[in-house]
Amino acid sequence: RMYIARYKRDNCEIQVRIADYLESHPLQIEQSDLFLEIYKQAGIDYYIFKDNDQLRAAWINESFECYITGPVSLEEMKKIIDSIEKG
């Protein structure tokens, strides 16, 4: 199972993808992705990569592999990640 949500505003699109880890290939990171850092939040390691003009955060939560991708800055990506725990 895989769930995808796209949020669009003007020319900006942020995509959230959640896939069942047991049914998919874990953490498929493109070879062109540039690893930036591991951002720790609420006991979860978020792996942040840069791919062209977009950032990607990838993490595992229980049996789900999750991604957020969009044309955002590193600080904006961290704010998005921080907002996950706030609901």
N, C-alpha and C positions, 0 to 999 in steps of 0.2 A: 504494500500500500504506500501511496505517496500523496502528499497534500501540497499544493502550491497556491500561494496568495501573491497577487501583484498589486502594488499600490502606486498609482500614477498621479502625477501633478505636473502640469506643463510638460516639459521635455524630460522629466525625471521619473524613473521607475525603480522602485525597490521591490525585490522579490524575496519571499520567504518560502523555503522548501523544507518539508519534514517527511522523512522516509523511514519505513520500518527497517531498522538496522539488520534484522535477521533475514530479510527478503532482498536486500540490495547489497551492492559492493560498498564496503565501508570507506568513508572519507576519500572520495575521488577528487583529488586536487590536480588541476591541469599542470603540466610541466612548465608552462610559461608563467605560472603564478609565482609571485615573489613573496616569500614569507616575511612578515613584519614583526609579529610578536604573539606571545600567548598572554591573553588577558583573563585574569582569574576573577570570577564573580560568583558568589553564593556556592562555592565548592565545585564549580564547573570550569574547565579550561576551554576558553574560546580561542581558536586558532585564527588569526587574522592575516589575510593574504591580500596582495594587490595584483590585479589583472588588468592591464592597460589603465583606463581611467576609473576603474571600479574597485571597490574593496569587497572582500568576501570574508565573512566570519563563519566558521564551521565548528560544530561541537557535537558530542554524544550526550544524550540525556536518557538514562534507563536504556530502553531498546530502540531509541530513535536517533537518527542522524539528522542534524538540522543545519540549515544554511541561511544566511541573510546576504544578499548581494545588492549593491547599488552604487551610484556615483556620489558617495559621501566621503567626508574627511575621516581621518582616524578618530578624532574626538567625537564626531557625530556618530560613528559606529559604536564607540564605547557608550554613548548616551542611549543608543538603541538597545544595546545589550543590558545596560543598567535598568532600562524600563521593563524588561522581561520579567524580572523578579517582582516588580511593583504591580504587575497585572494590568 
